[in-house]
Amino acid sequence: MDKKYYAERTGAKVESYDFDTLKAVFLLKFEELERGLFFQEATGYRCVELGGVPGTWGNNPESFFFMRLIPQFVANSTKYRKL
């Protein structure tokens, strides 16, 4: 049995976008976040006086995203319970 997407089940109109349009939207959002110093705040920065200053993502961004994007996996997995 093929499971239909929610939009197909409800009859919602779904627009498709070409790659160039998605790329342009991504770049606009990225530049907006960069101007607002989001990435500096999140990833940290190097300071002459303080050395490395960690950001809100901590010292290991991969772990930050792993723990936030896959919390149910971490909670239900015996492999990662020792973290």
C-alpha positions as a Markdown table, in Angstrom:
| # | Residue | x | y | z |
|---|---|---|---|---|
| 1 | Met | 0.0 | 0.0 | 0.0 |
| 2 | Asp | 1.4 | 3.4 | -1.1 |
| 3 | Lys | 1.0 | 6.0 | 1.5 |
| 4 | Lys | 0.1 | 9.4 | 0.1 |
| 5 | Tyr | 1.6 | 12.6 | 1.3 |
| 6 | Tyr | -0.6 | 14.9 | 3.5 |
| 7 | Ala | -1.0 | 17.4 | 0.6 |
| 8 | Glu | -2.3 | 14.6 | -1.7 |
| 9 | Arg | -4.7 | 13.3 | 0.9 |
| 10 | Thr | -6.2 | 16.8 | 1.7 |
| 11 | Gly | -6.1 | 18.0 | -1.9 |
| 12 | Ala | -3.9 | 21.0 | -1.1 |
| 13 | Lys | -2.2 | 22.7 | -4.0 |
| 14 | Val | 1.5 | 22.1 | -3.9 |
| 15 | Glu | 3.8 | 24.3 | -6.0 |
| 16 | Ser | 7.1 | 23.1 | -7.3 |
| 17 | Tyr | 10.1 | 25.3 | -7.6 |
| 18 | Asp | 13.1 | 24.9 | -9.9 |
| 19 | Phe | 16.6 | 24.6 | -8.4 |
| 20 | Asp | 17.7 | 28.1 | -9.4 |
| 21 | Thr | 14.7 | 29.6 | -7.5 |
| 22 | Leu | 15.4 | 27.5 | -4.4 |
| 23 | Lys | 19.1 | 28.5 | -4.6 |
| 24 | Ala | 18.2 | 32.2 | -4.8 |
| 25 | Val | 15.9 | 32.0 | -1.8 |
| 26 | Phe | 18.5 | 30.1 | 0.2 |
| 27 | Leu | 21.2 | 32.6 | -0.6 |
| 28 | Leu | 18.9 | 35.5 | 0.4 |
| 29 | Lys | 18.1 | 33.9 | 3.8 |
| 30 | Phe | 21.8 | 33.0 | 4.3 |
| 31 | Glu | 22.9 | 36.5 | 3.7 |
| 32 | Glu | 20.3 | 37.9 | 6.0 |
| 33 | Leu | 21.5 | 35.6 | 8.8 |
| 34 | Glu | 25.1 | 36.5 | 8.1 |
| 35 | Arg | 24.4 | 40.2 | 8.3 |
| 36 | Gly | 22.7 | 39.7 | 11.6 |
| 37 | Leu | 25.8 | 37.9 | 12.9 |
| 38 | Phe | 23.8 | 34.7 | 13.5 |
| 39 | Phe | 26.6 | 32.5 | 12.4 |
| 40 | Gln | 29.2 | 34.2 | 14.5 |
| 41 | Glu | 26.9 | 33.9 | 17.5 |
| 42 | Ala | 26.2 | 30.3 | 16.8 |
| 43 | Thr | 29.6 | 29.0 | 15.8 |
| 44 | Gly | 31.8 | 31.3 | 17.9 |
| 45 | Tyr | 34.8 | 33.3 | 16.9 |
| 46 | Arg | 38.5 | 33.9 | 17.6 |
| 47 | Cys | 39.3 | 36.8 | 19.8 |
| 48 | Val | 42.9 | 38.2 | 20.2 |
| 49 | Glu | 42.5 | 38.6 | 23.9 |
| 50 | Leu | 40.3 | 35.6 | 24.8 |
| 51 | Gly | 41.3 | 33.1 | 22.1 |
| 52 | Gly | 38.5 | 30.9 | 20.9 |
| 53 | Val | 35.1 | 31.9 | 22.1 |
| 54 | Pro | 32.5 | 29.1 | 21.7 |
| 55 | Gly | 29.1 | 30.0 | 20.2 |
| 56 | Thr | 25.6 | 28.8 | 21.1 |
| 57 | Trp | 26.2 | 25.6 | 19.2 |
| 58 | Gly | 29.1 | 24.8 | 21.6 |
| 59 | Asn | 32.4 | 23.3 | 20.6 |
| 60 | Asn | 30.9 | 20.5 | 18.4 |
| 61 | Pro | 28.2 | 21.7 | 16.0 |
| 62 | Glu | 27.7 | 18.1 | 14.7 |
| 63 | Ser | 26.6 | 17.0 | 18.1 |
| 64 | Phe | 24.4 | 20.0 | 18.5 |
| 65 | Phe | 22.5 | 19.2 | 15.4 |
| 66 | Phe | 22.4 | 15.5 | 16.0 |
| 67 | Met | 20.9 | 16.0 | 19.5 |
| 68 | Arg | 18.3 | 18.4 | 18.2 |
| 69 | Leu | 17.3 | 16.8 | 15.0 |
| 70 | Ile | 17.1 | 13.2 | 16.1 |
| 71 | Pro | 16.1 | 13.3 | 19.8 |
| 72 | Gln | 13.7 | 10.3 | 19.6 |
| 73 | Phe | 16.6 | 8.3 | 18.0 |
| 74 | Val | 18.9 | 9.1 | 20.9 |
| 75 | Ala | 16.2 | 8.5 | 23.5 |
| 76 | Asn | 15.3 | 5.1 | 22.1 |
| 77 | Ser | 18.8 | 3.8 | 21.1 |
| 78 | Thr | 20.9 | 1.7 | 23.4 |
| 79 | Lys | 23.9 | 2.4 | 21.3 |
| 80 | Tyr | 23.9 | 6.2 | 22.2 |
| 81 | Arg | 22.8 | 6.0 | 25.9 |
| 82 | Lys | 26.4 | 6.3 | 27.1 |
| 83 | Leu | 26.8 | 9.8 | 25.5 |
